[in-house]
Amino acid sequence: MKKFFSIMILCISILSFAQVKVPFTGHRSFDIMEGYSGTGTPHYYLDVKKNGDVFFGYVQVNQANGKETTEEINAGKYGVNKVMKVHFKKFGETFFVKFDKNKIFMTDEKGNIQNLEGCCSSSESMDKETCTCESGLYE
């Protein structure tokens, strides 16, 4: 009887593990906050593992002294339309995002896509007050 229950638990574990459907696996870069040339804006990335774990990170190079700052955090498991909270401790930066196979969106806690001035490129900022906070995901 113990063997039967052990086999059942193993089968359930395998089935629940297999149900994690991620839009892609691997490293993707993105740039939601466009910034301006020479500002030292962080270069953000996400890394999706086969088991559904999502890691967010950044690399920032100080323009004055060339010092590189990096940080990576685990934001939890991927879910379709799931809002993920990203909190980088080094700069005390917290933001919410959701992503699919091709794009990532900055959202509020409820998943509403943000429209902010900082999401415009330098050319767009001349024409628009706010821009949709989204980015393509680049390999």
C-alpha positions as CSV (number, residue, x, y, z in Angstrom):
1,M,0.0,0.0,0.0
2,K,2.9,2.4,0.8
3,K,4.4,1.7,-2.6
4,F,1.0,2.5,-4.3
5,F,0.8,5.9,-2.5
6,S,4.4,6.7,-3.2
7,I,3.9,6.0,-6.9
8,M,0.7,8.1,-6.9
9,I,2.5,11.1,-5.3
10,L,5.3,10.7,-7.8
11,C,2.9,10.7,-10.7
12,I,1.0,13.8,-9.4
13,S,4.3,15.6,-8.9
14,I,5.4,14.9,-12.4
15,L,2.0,16.0,-13.8
16,S,2.0,19.3,-11.9
17,F,5.6,19.9,-12.9
18,A,4.8,19.3,-16.6
19,Q,1.9,21.8,-16.5
20,V,4.2,24.8,-16.2
21,K,3.9,26.4,-19.7
22,V,6.4,29.2,-20.1
23,P,6.4,31.3,-23.3
24,F,10.2,30.8,-23.7
25,T,13.2,29.7,-21.8
26,G,16.4,31.6,-21.4
27,H,17.7,35.1,-21.2
28,R,15.9,38.1,-22.8
29,S,16.9,41.8,-22.5
30,F,14.4,44.6,-22.4
31,D,14.3,48.4,-22.0
32,I,11.0,49.7,-20.8
33,M,12.3,53.0,-19.4
34,E,14.0,54.4,-22.5
35,G,16.3,56.9,-20.9
36,Y,18.6,59.1,-22.8
37,S,22.1,58.6,-24.1
38,G,24.8,58.8,-21.5
39,T,22.6,58.6,-18.4
40,G,23.8,55.3,-17.3
41,T,20.4,53.7,-17.5
42,P,20.4,50.1,-16.2
43,H,20.1,47.4,-18.9
44,Y,17.4,45.0,-17.6
45,Y,17.0,41.3,-18.4
46,L,14.8,38.4,-17.4
47,D,15.8,34.7,-17.4
48,V,13.0,32.1,-17.6
49,K,13.9,28.6,-16.4
50,K,12.3,25.4,-17.7
51,N,10.6,24.8,-14.3
52,G,8.8,28.2,-14.6
53,D,11.1,30.2,-12.3
54,V,11.6,33.8,-13.5
55,F,14.7,35.8,-12.6
56,F,15.0,39.6,-13.2
57,G,18.3,41.4,-13.2
58,Y,20.2,44.4,-14.4
59,V,23.6,45.6,-15.3
60,Q,24.4,49.3,-14.9
61,V,27.7,51.0,-15.7
62,N,28.5,54.3,-14.0
63,Q,29.4,56.7,-16.8
64,A,31.8,58.7,-14.6
65,N,34.0,55.9,-13.2
66,G,33.1,52.8,-15.2
67,K,32.0,50.9,-12.1
68,E,29.5,48.1,-12.9
69,T,26.6,47.3,-10.6
70,T,24.6,44.2,-11.1
71,E,21.7,42.5,-9.2
72,E,19.5,39.5,-9.9
73,I,16.4,38.4,-8.1
74,N,13.9,35.5,-8.3
75,A,10.4,36.9,-8.9
76,G,8.6,33.6,-8.6
77,K,6.9,31.2,-11.1
78,Y,5.6,32.3,-14.5
79,G,1.9,32.5,-15.0
80,V,-0.1,33.7,-18.0
81,N,-1.0,37.4,-17.4
82,K,0.5,37.1,-13.9
83,V,1.8,40.3,-12.5
84,M,5.3,39.9,-11.1
85,K,6.7,42.1,-8.4
86,V,10.4,43.0,-9.1
87,H,12.3,44.5,-6.1
88,F,15.9,45.4,-6.5
89,K,17.4,46.0,-3.1
90,K,20.6,47.8,-4.1
91,F,18.7,50.8,-5.5
92,G,15.5,50.3,-3.5
93,E,13.6,50.0,-6.8
94,T,10.3,48.1,-7.1
95,F,8.1,47.7,-10.1
96,F,5.4,45.4,-11.4
97,V,5.6,43.7,-14.8
98,K,3.9,41.0,-16.9
99,F,5.2,39.5,-20.1
100,D,4.5,37.1,-22.9
101,K,6.6,35.6,-25.6
102,N,7.5,38.8,-27.4
103,K,6.8,41.8,-25.0
104,I,7.1,42.9,-21.4
105,F,4.8,45.5,-19.8
106,M,5.2,47.7,-16.8
107,T,2.0,47.5,-14.8
108,D,0.5,48.6,-11.5
109,E,-0.2,45.9,-8.8
110,K,-3.5,45.0,-10.5
111,G,-2.0,44.4,-14.0
112,N,-3.0,47.7,-15.7
113,I,-0.3,48.7,-18.2
114,Q,1.3,52.0,-17.2
115,N,1.6,55.1,-19.4
116,L,4.4,57.3,-18.1
117,E,6.7,60.1,-19.3
118,G,9.8,58.0,-18.6
119,C,8.6,55.3,-21.0
120,C,9.1,57.6,-24.0
121,S,12.3,57.6,-26.1
122,S,14.0,61.0,-26.6
123,S,12.3,61.4,-30.0
124,E,8.9,60.5,-28.7
125,S,9.1,62.8,-25.7
126,M,9.0,65.8,-28.0
127,D,5.6,64.7,-29.4
128,K,4.0,63.0,-26.4
129,E,3.5,63.6,-22.7
130,T,3.3,59.9,-21.8
131,C,4.0,56.6,-23.6
132,T,2.9,53.0,-23.0
133,C,5.4,51.3,-20.8
134,E,6.3,48.3,-22.8
135,S,9.3,46.8,-24.5
136,G,10.2,44.0,-26.9
137,L,12.1,41.1,-25.5
138,Y,15.5,40.7,-27.2
139,E,17.7,37.6,-27.3
